[in-house]
Amino acid sequence: MSRFWSPVVHTLTPYVPGEQPRERVIKLNTNENPYPPAPGVGKVLREYSTNRLRLYPDPESRALREALAKYYNVAVKQVFVGNGSDEVLAMAFQAFFCQDEPLMMPAITYSFYPVYCQLYEIKYQTVPLKENWQVPLDAFDPRCGGIVFANPNAPTGHGHQRDAIDAFLKRVDQCVVLIDEAYVDFGGESVIPLTTQYPNLLVTGTFSKSRSLAGLRLGFAIGSRELIEGLERVKNSFNSYPIDSLASAAGIAALEDQLHFESCRAKVITTRERIRASLEILGFEVMPSQTNFLLARHPGYDAAFLFTGLRERGVLVRYFNTESLYDFLRISIGTDAEMESFIEALESILH
Ligand SMILES: *Cc1c(COP(=O)(O)O)cnc(C)c1O
């Protein structure tokens, strides 16, 4: 507490990311990609002329936006980019959700959303997940101040197909619907093609997970021109140059290597399903997943106990310790060798 802080700062409960350990551990706690980024990214960084760093980057990030527009088959003016999708999300909350009516979100979803609500003093309401832990599309009230959820959802792992979202958007056309597709490349179905049809649909994505570039900080949003213009107004009132020139060049190189992208995501998906089976053999209940993580619980063991045991054996997973998730662990998918060590560590704890 400090008398120098603005009043709202006293009320904040900031987001706590999974830890970035200093010691060498098997790191399965923040959904990073275990495989390196596309080789072209390294080439761009090695060959980058440092003299170019004298200059400010393009404030409109035209080249990166063009590359994304081409990749997703949308117009350049439908694309917004930011310094990680967390930043894009924050700007979207400020641009669209500071309304009289409350924002609606699922009771279990990305825990950063309520943090933005605190920061921008946005009222919000949560709707419980369905019994099978799906986001209850039919429970959202179309007259609210906006709707946000991740699809596939985090940390639950379930994703709705495009048809279901399409039907949902036919019903909900009076408020902005923000769909966070951070995990979509691991088995979900993107609704980016629907953005040309629904002016109230904003889709965010990130280079952090499926493109192995969490350290570079690149995220984006795709939507109608009026939504993108709203985001640009917020961005240009906050930071003219969120994307540095190196990140832009590296991001473009990542988008150009479709083969590398496909091979890495296929490996993650294959490993995920193999580890699901191994966990089930050990007695875990494992949620279906269209992401690069598994959410699992063991009927006979406390999640806190398993988390600590794994930690002692050099394996870091995510333990949430919230009311709805207290008995679950979230396990990011690593390389096959890492996942083997994870399963061995679990076996030694359980026996
Ligand atoms: C990881 C994650 C993000 C943030 O990604 P960055 O682009 O690294 O900021 C956004 N939404 C969800 C649901 C995530 O899991």
The ligand as an SDF file (V2000), in Angstrom:
LIG
                    3D

 15 15  0  0  0  0  0  0  0  0999 V2000
   -1.2510  -17.8630  -23.1610 C   0  0  0  0  0  0  0  0  0  0  0  0
   -2.5770  -17.2230  -23.2960 C   0  0  0  0  0  0  0  0  0  0  0  0
   -2.7160  -15.9070  -23.7520 C   0  0  0  0  0  0  0  0  0  0  0  0
   -1.5850  -14.9330  -23.8250 C   0  0  0  0  0  0  0  0  0  0  0  0
   -0.6600  -15.1260  -24.7340 O   0  0  0  0  0  0  0  0  0  0  0  0
    0.4640  -14.0540  -25.0400 P   0  0  0  0  0  0  0  0  0  0  0  0
    0.2820  -13.8110  -26.4960 O   0  0  0  0  0  0  0  0  0  0  0  0
    1.7320  -14.7600  -24.6960 O   0  0  0  0  0  0  0  0  0  0  0  0
    0.2570  -12.8220  -24.2220 O   0  0  0  0  0  0  0  0  0  0  0  0
   -3.9860  -15.4110  -23.9910 C   0  0  0  0  0  0  0  0  0  0  0  0
   -5.0760  -16.1560  -23.7420 N   0  0  0  0  0  0  0  0  0  0  0  0
   -4.9840  -17.4080  -23.2670 C   0  0  0  0  0  0  0  0  0  0  0  0
   -6.2320  -18.1680  -23.0170 C   0  0  0  0  0  0  0  0  0  0  0  0
   -3.7380  -17.9690  -23.0100 C   0  0  0  0  0  0  0  0  0  0  0  0
   -3.6520  -19.1830  -22.4900 O   0  0  0  0  0  0  0  0  0  0  0  0
  1  2  1  0
  2  3  1  0
  2 14  2  0
  3  4  1  0
  3 10  2  0
  4  5  1  0
  5  6  1  0
  6  7  2  0
  6  8  1  0
  6  9  1  0
 10 11  1  0
 11 12  2  0
 12 13  1  0
 12 14  1  0
 14 15  1  0
M  END
$$$$
